[in-house]
Amino acid sequence: MKAIEIKEVTKTFPDKTTALENVSFSIEEGNFAVIAGSNGSGKSVLMSLIAKLDIPTKGTIETSSQAGLVFQDADAQILGETCEEDVAFGAKNSGYKKEALKEKIIQTLEATGLLYKKTAAARTMSGGEKRRLAVSGILAMDRNIFIFDEPFANLDWPGIKKTCGILKQLKDEGKTVVVLTHELEKILAIADRFIILDKGKIRFDGIPTEGLKLDLEQWSIRNPLKYGMKLEDLLWL
């Protein structure tokens, strides 16, 4: 069953800038997809359309369930003063109450390694912790589709490692995961699909082994294999 199906999508803004042009692809439920592209390739616009934060100018986007979105700037997603209040916001909107709500908060914070920060002030946490808190909030809403926009941006090594662990955990649990990034060396090893987006168009859509044979630098994407790495090495865990 398809978790995400995009058919002939074009997105043009009022100033006549075309961010996406005739984009089509689908992602099966439980698949882990990496969408790579340089700045300005259209990744963030595509993410907003899949998450239904915006609508395409042309074409259609269908999802099997509502997607949960983890922004590059996780501060934009913090809605509670403490970690438990932040997670509770999403859980309450999904119908959890009283004891079930308390259990859901503990369950999701434990899943992302943040239970010990339960009463901590959310905005004082590190960038990596804030992203994990955003994942907790999405888990609390029982989402099955996760979209991450540049999840490794501005993170130190421990933060990257923990983020990779969360992504692999979601894959192992059978969630549908879409990662938009240009840092292939950190996550591509666990991807089922590899999509290259450049100037609003799909340049490649297939399996990672085939995509890595291409001249990725023509689209301003660094190919880790050129530096002696193997596909199985492309996971910072």
C-alpha positions as CSV (number, residue, x, y, z in Angstrom):
1,M,0.0,0.0,0.0
2,K,1.3,3.5,-0.8
3,A,1.9,5.8,2.1
4,I,2.6,8.8,-0.2
5,E,1.6,9.2,-3.8
6,I,2.6,12.4,-5.7
7,K,1.3,12.8,-9.2
8,E,2.5,15.5,-11.6
9,V,2.9,18.1,-8.9
10,T,4.0,21.7,-9.8
11,K,4.3,24.5,-7.3
12,T,4.5,28.1,-8.6
13,F,4.5,31.1,-6.2
14,P,2.8,34.4,-6.8
15,D,6.1,36.0,-8.0
16,K,6.1,33.3,-10.8
17,T,9.0,31.3,-9.3
18,T,8.5,27.6,-9.9
19,A,9.8,25.6,-7.0
20,L,8.6,22.2,-8.2
21,E,7.8,21.1,-11.8
22,N,5.9,18.0,-12.8
23,V,7.1,15.9,-9.8
24,S,5.8,12.3,-9.6
25,F,6.7,9.5,-7.2
26,S,5.3,7.2,-4.6
27,I,6.6,5.7,-1.4
28,E,5.2,2.4,0.0
29,E,4.2,2.1,3.6
30,G,7.1,1.1,5.8
31,N,9.7,2.4,3.4
32,F,12.6,4.7,4.3
33,A,13.3,7.3,1.6
34,V,16.1,9.8,1.3
35,I,15.5,12.8,-0.9
36,A,18.7,14.6,-1.6
37,G,19.2,18.0,-3.1
38,S,21.2,21.2,-2.6
39,N,19.8,24.4,-1.2
40,G,17.0,25.7,-3.4
41,S,16.3,22.3,-5.0
42,G,12.7,22.4,-3.8
43,K,13.1,19.9,-0.8
44,S,11.4,22.1,1.8
45,V,8.6,23.1,-0.5
46,L,8.0,19.4,-1.3
47,M,8.0,18.6,2.5
48,S,5.4,21.3,3.1
49,L,3.1,19.9,0.4
50,I,3.4,16.3,1.7
51,A,2.6,17.5,5.2
52,K,-0.4,19.5,3.8
53,L,0.9,22.8,5.0
54,D,0.6,24.1,1.5
55,I,-1.2,23.0,-1.7
56,P,0.3,22.4,-5.1
57,T,-0.4,24.7,-8.1
58,K,-1.0,21.6,-10.2
59,G,-1.2,17.9,-9.5
60,T,-2.2,15.8,-6.5
61,I,-0.6,14.5,-3.3
62,E,-2.2,11.7,-1.4
63,T,-1.1,10.1,1.9
64,S,-2.5,7.0,3.7
65,S,-2.5,9.0,6.9
66,Q,-1.5,12.4,8.2
67,A,2.2,13.0,8.2
68,G,4.3,14.2,11.1
69,L,6.9,16.8,10.3
70,V,10.2,17.5,12.0
71,F,11.4,20.9,11.0
72,Q,15.1,21.8,10.5
73,D,14.4,24.5,13.2
74,A,12.9,22.4,15.9
75,D,12.2,25.6,18.0
76,A,9.3,26.3,15.7
77,Q,7.6,23.1,17.0
78,I,7.9,23.7,20.7
79,L,4.5,24.5,22.2
80,G,4.9,23.6,25.8
81,E,7.0,25.0,28.6
82,T,8.4,21.6,29.6
83,C,9.0,18.4,27.7
84,E,6.0,16.6,29.1
85,E,3.7,19.6,28.4
86,D,5.0,19.8,24.8
87,V,4.3,16.1,24.2
88,A,0.9,16.3,26.0
89,F,-0.2,19.0,23.5
90,G,-0.1,16.5,20.6
91,A,-1.4,13.6,22.6
92,K,-4.4,15.6,23.8
93,N,-5.3,16.6,20.3
94,S,-5.3,12.9,19.4
95,G,-7.8,12.1,22.2
96,Y,-5.6,10.9,25.0
97,K,-6.9,11.8,28.5
98,K,-6.0,11.3,32.2
99,E,-4.1,8.0,32.8
100,A,-3.8,7.2,29.1
101,L,-2.3,10.6,28.5
102,K,0.3,10.2,31.3
103,E,1.2,6.7,29.9
104,K,1.6,8.1,26.4
105,I,3.9,10.9,27.6
106,I,6.1,8.5,29.4
107,Q,6.1,6.0,26.5
108,T,7.1,8.5,23.8
109,L,9.7,10.3,25.9
110,E,11.2,7.0,26.8
111,A,11.3,6.0,23.1
112,T,13.4,9.1,22.2
113,G,15.6,8.9,25.3
114,L,14.2,12.0,26.9
115,L,12.3,10.6,29.8
116,Y,15.0,12.0,32.2
117,K,14.2,15.5,30.8
118,K,10.5,15.1,31.4
119,T,10.2,18.3,33.6
120,A,13.0,20.2,31.9
121,A,12.3,23.5,30.2
122,A,11.9,22.6,26.5
123,R,13.5,25.7,25.0
124,T,16.8,25.3,27.1
125,M,17.6,22.0,25.5
126,S,20.2,21.4,22.8
127,G,19.3,21.3,19.1
128,G,19.5,17.6,19.0
129,E,17.3,17.2,22.0
130,K,14.7,19.6,20.6
131,R,14.5,17.4,17.4
132,R,14.0,14.3,19.5
133,L,11.3,16.2,21.4
134,A,9.6,16.9,18.1
135,V,9.7,13.2,17.3
136,S,8.2,12.5,20.7
137,G,5.3,14.8,19.9
138,I,4.7,13.1,16.6
139,L,4.8,9.7,18.2
140,A,2.3,10.9,20.8
141,M,-0.1,11.7,17.9
142,D,0.2,8.1,16.6
143,R,1.6,9.2,13.3
144,N,2.9,6.5,10.9
145,I,4.5,8.9,8.3
146,F,7.5,10.9,9.4
147,I,9.2,13.7,7.4
148,F,12.5,15.1,8.5
149,D,13.9,18.3,7.0
150,E,17.7,18.4,7.2
151,P,17.8,16.5,10.5
152,F,21.6,16.8,11.0
153,A,21.9,20.5,10.5
154,N,23.8,22.3,13.2
155,L,24.2,19.1,15.3
156,D,27.4,17.9,17.0
157,W,28.6,14.3,16.8
158,P,26.6,13.0,19.8
159,G,23.5,14.8,18.4
160,I,23.9,13.3,15.0
161,K,24.4,9.8,16.4
162,K,21.3,10.0,18.5
163,T,19.3,11.4,15.6
164,C,20.5,8.5,13.4
165,G,19.4,6.1,16.2
166,I,15.9,7.6,16.2
167,L,15.6,7.3,12.4
168,K,16.7,3.7,12.4
169,Q,14.4,2.9,15.3
170,L,11.4,4.3,13.3
171,K,12.5,2.2,10.3
172,D,12.7,-0.9,12.4
173,E,9.2,-0.2,13.8
174,G,7.8,-0.1,10.3
175,K,7.1,3.6,10.1
176,T,7.3,5.4,6.8
177,V,10.2,7.8,6.9
178,V,11.2,10.5,4.5
179,V,14.5,12.3,5.1
180,L,15.3,15.4,3.1
181,T,19.1,16.0,3.3
182,H,22.3,16.6,1.3
183,E,24.4,14.7,3.9
184,L,24.2,11.2,2.4
185,E,27.1,9.9,4.4
186,K,25.0,10.0,7.6
187,I,21.9,8.0,6.7
188,L,21.8,6.5,3.2
189,A,22.8,3.0,4.4
190,I,19.3,2.3,5.7
191,A,17.4,3.8,2.8
192,D,15.1,1.7,0.6
193,R,14.7,4.6,-1.8
194,F,17.0,7.4,-3.0
195,I,15.5,10.4,-4.8
196,I,17.5,13.3,-6.2
197,L,15.7,16.6,-6.6
198,D,17.4,19.5,-8.5
199,K,15.9,22.8,-9.5
200,G,12.4,21.5,-8.8
201,K,12.7,18.3,-10.9
202,I,13.3,14.7,-10.1
203,R,16.7,13.7,-11.5
204,F,16.8,10.2,-10.1
205,D,14.4,7.8,-8.3
206,G,15.6,4.3,-7.4
207,I,17.7,2.3,-5.0
208,P,20.8,3.8,-3.4
209,T,23.3,1.5,-5.1
210,E,22.2,2.8,-8.5
211,G,22.0,6.4,-7.5
212,L,25.5,6.4,-6.1
213,K,26.9,5.4,-9.5
214,L,25.8,8.8,-10.9
215,D,27.8,12.0,-11.0
216,L,26.1,13.6,-8.0
217,E,28.3,16.6,-8.0
218,Q,26.5,17.9,-11.1
219,W,23.6,18.5,-8.7
220,S,25.9,19.9,-5.9
221,I,25.6,16.7,-3.9
222,R,28.7,15.1,-2.3
223,N,29.1,11.4,-3.2
224,P,30.7,9.6,-0.2
225,L,31.8,6.7,-2.3
226,K,34.4,9.1,-4.0
227,Y,36.1,9.3,-0.6
228,G,36.6,5.6,-0.1
229,M,33.3,4.8,1.8
230,K,31.0,2.0,1.0
231,L,27.2,2.1,1.1
232,E,27.0,0.1,4.3
233,D,29.3,2.7,6.0
234,L,26.8,5.5,5.3
235,L,25.1,5.6,8.8
236,W,26.6,7.5,11.7
237,L,25.7,5.2,14.6
